[in-house]
Amino acid sequence: MKPKENQSPVEFWEEVYANASPRTKGQPSAALARFASDRLPGHALELGCAKGDDAVWLANMGWMVVAVDISSTALSYAGANAQAHGVFGKINFQQHDLTHSFPEGEFDLVSAMFLQTPFEFARETVLRQAASSLKKGGLFLAVTHGSRPSWSWDKANTSFPPPQKRFQDLGLIPTHWREVFVGNEERVASGPDGQQGAITDTIVCLERC
Ligand SMILES: C[S@@+](CC[C@H](N)C(=O)[O-])C[C@H]1O[C@@H](n2cnc3c(N)ncnc32)[C@H](O)[C@@H]1O
């Protein structure tokens, strides 16, 4: 889906979710499960939480979660998801356009899964702010697409910077961070109509020293 002329980011994402089924995948992002499963639960911040599968998984693992999205419809789906799994009380859902506002707090885990949008978006600035909200020893996890799924509406002009470039672009002070994993991972994923295909995740996973 592409934005209509003069559509604002919030209008665009509201329309995306208004046209989407509230049904969720019922499972966390592969990278989150891989890197957060063995962490001691604390306070987590999830940016661009969509229908809440990652927030629900974290809450089930014992985390207190702040889950953020620009779309109130996405947040209402995520809230229903949390209620269905008995973890509504462990997730603080907040609506922010992260270009303009950011949740308060200090966190032990920050997760940004495919925080991507067809609008001009200062993603690195947002992620730098997210990184600065981490306590010492906290985990930073940001995943972007490293390839174009066959079902993507975005057929052109997308570049897929290599993982180290993604890390460098964040502009973090390297000595303040330990690289847990900065690399590409292949996996099989499902598209919106149930089609299956191989995709690449570009993962930047760091621990704050
Ligand atoms: C590509 S989706 C990824 C959703 C989910 N994290 C996942 O892995 O499937 C991007 C999400 O970020 C949200 N988003 C887009 N722009 C945003 C902004 N400026 N501020 C906050 N959330 C935003 C969208 O509503 C959407 O839920």
The ligand as an SDF file (V2000), in Angstrom:
LIG
                    3D

 27 29  0  0  0  0  0  0  0  0999 V2000
    6.3070   -2.1250    8.8620 C   0  0  0  0  0  0  0  0  0  0  0  0
    5.2980   -2.0990   10.2950 S   0  0  0  0  0  0  0  0  0  0  0  0
    6.1210   -3.2630   11.3720 C   0  0  0  0  0  0  0  0  0  0  0  0
    5.2200   -3.7150   12.4740 C   0  0  0  0  0  0  0  0  0  0  0  0
    5.8020   -4.7710   13.4330 C   0  0  0  0  0  0  0  0  0  0  0  0
    6.8470   -4.2410   14.2770 N   0  0  0  0  0  0  0  0  0  0  0  0
    6.2730   -5.9920   12.6980 C   0  0  0  0  0  0  0  0  0  0  0  0
    7.4290   -6.3880   12.8600 O   0  0  0  0  0  0  0  0  0  0  0  0
    5.4810   -6.5810   11.9630 O   0  0  0  0  0  0  0  0  0  0  0  0
    5.7510   -0.5300   10.9760 C   0  0  0  0  0  0  0  0  0  0  0  0
    4.9500   -0.1740   12.2260 C   0  0  0  0  0  0  0  0  0  0  0  0
    5.4330    1.0750   12.7090 O   0  0  0  0  0  0  0  0  0  0  0  0
    4.3530    1.9520   12.9480 C   0  0  0  0  0  0  0  0  0  0  0  0
    4.8380    3.3070   12.6450 N   0  0  0  0  0  0  0  0  0  0  0  0
    5.0830    3.8290   11.4210 C   0  0  0  0  0  0  0  0  0  0  0  0
    5.5010    5.0930   11.5120 N   0  0  0  0  0  0  0  0  0  0  0  0
    5.5210    5.3910   12.8410 C   0  0  0  0  0  0  0  0  0  0  0  0
    5.8510    6.5650   13.5870 C   0  0  0  0  0  0  0  0  0  0  0  0
    6.2340    7.6930   12.9760 N   0  0  0  0  0  0  0  0  0  0  0  0
    5.7480    6.5120   14.9310 N   0  0  0  0  0  0  0  0  0  0  0  0
    5.3550    5.3640   15.5620 C   0  0  0  0  0  0  0  0  0  0  0  0
    5.0210    4.2420   14.9150 N   0  0  0  0  0  0  0  0  0  0  0  0
    5.1030    4.2490   13.5640 C   0  0  0  0  0  0  0  0  0  0  0  0
    3.2390    1.4980   12.0210 C   0  0  0  0  0  0  0  0  0  0  0  0
    1.9500    1.8420   12.4510 O   0  0  0  0  0  0  0  0  0  0  0  0
    3.4590   -0.0130   11.9850 C   0  0  0  0  0  0  0  0  0  0  0  0
    2.7400   -0.6720   12.9810 O   0  0  0  0  0  0  0  0  0  0  0  0
  1  2  1  0
  2  3  1  0
  2 10  1  0
  3  4  1  0
  4  5  1  0
  5  6  1  0
  5  7  1  0
  7  8  2  0
  7  9  1  0
 10 11  1  0
 11 12  1  0
 11 26  1  0
 12 13  1  0
 13 14  1  0
 13 24  1  0
 14 15  1  0
 14 23  1  0
 15 16  2  0
 16 17  1  0
 17 18  1  0
 17 23  2  0
 18 19  1  0
 18 20  2  0
 20 21  1  0
 21 22  2  0
 22 23  1  0
 24 25  1  0
 24 26  1  0
 26 27  1  0
M  CHG  2   2   1   9  -1
M  END
$$$$
